[in-house]
Amino acid sequence: MFFVTLWRDRLKSIFGNDEALPRPGNGRASGGRASGDQSWPEGYPAEETTRLSRGLEQFLLTLNEQPACAVLDLCGANQANINYITNLGHRISSESILHSLDTIWNDPDLPEPRKIAEFVEQTFNYHASTFGGILVWDTLQYLPTPLLEAVLERLMLLLTPGGMVLSYFQADEKARVAPAYSYRIVDGKTVMLSPRGLRNREQYFNNRAIEKLFEGCGAVKFFLTRDHLREVLVRR
């Protein structure tokens, strides 16, 4: 319940007052696909590519030291991740935050409170303390603030004590549009990025904002990178 009561005030402290918070209704779909006239940002891979990921390496090493547990992958189901995690002796469940964002959150016929409730219940319909690890990837930055609150609250509820969250954040502070990717585990320290098109980015998190976002957790570890992604490993 600690996490449940603090998310709203924490996000307000990060993004400012209510007027500063990203809200739907500004003429574009919140976190949705960007319009077709947007150009691909410089420095972001436009083709399928692999990259070394120290965050993923640490996530998998720590996972491998644990008894068999369950992992939640929020980029949707792909056979590479299913095979890799199950070969380690763990179970894996897959959900697509971006699919839920497009089909539920951006439904113009639903009021915001119902959107939040349906998004959370349909995407995260699991018991508390189900997962020893959650692969969030780059999805948090596409969630508008009211939805981000509810998603973080539910993710912390689903984690076991000591469970881990791996999250990626785009490094470009000014970009309002960013490429979204699907992520496939190649080996213990390599991930393959497959472009999924441009999306409207709702949030930018600098290092201090990330620390505040997860300040109730046991540990937040940053991994230095030289490309467009910053990697963060959070321990519940």
Secondary structure, DSSP 4 states (H G I P E B T S, - for coil): -HHHHHHHHHHHHHH-SGGGS--S-SSS-TT-BPPTTPPPPTTS--S-EEEE-HHHHHHHHHHHTSSS-EEEETB---HHHHHHHHHTT-EEEE-BHHHHIIIIIT-TTS-HHHHHHHHHHHH----TT-EEEEEEETGGGGS-HHHHHHHHHHHHHHEEEEEEEEEEEE--SS-SEEEEEEEEEEETTEEEEEEEEEEE------HHHHHHHTTTSSEEEEE--SSSEEEEEEE-
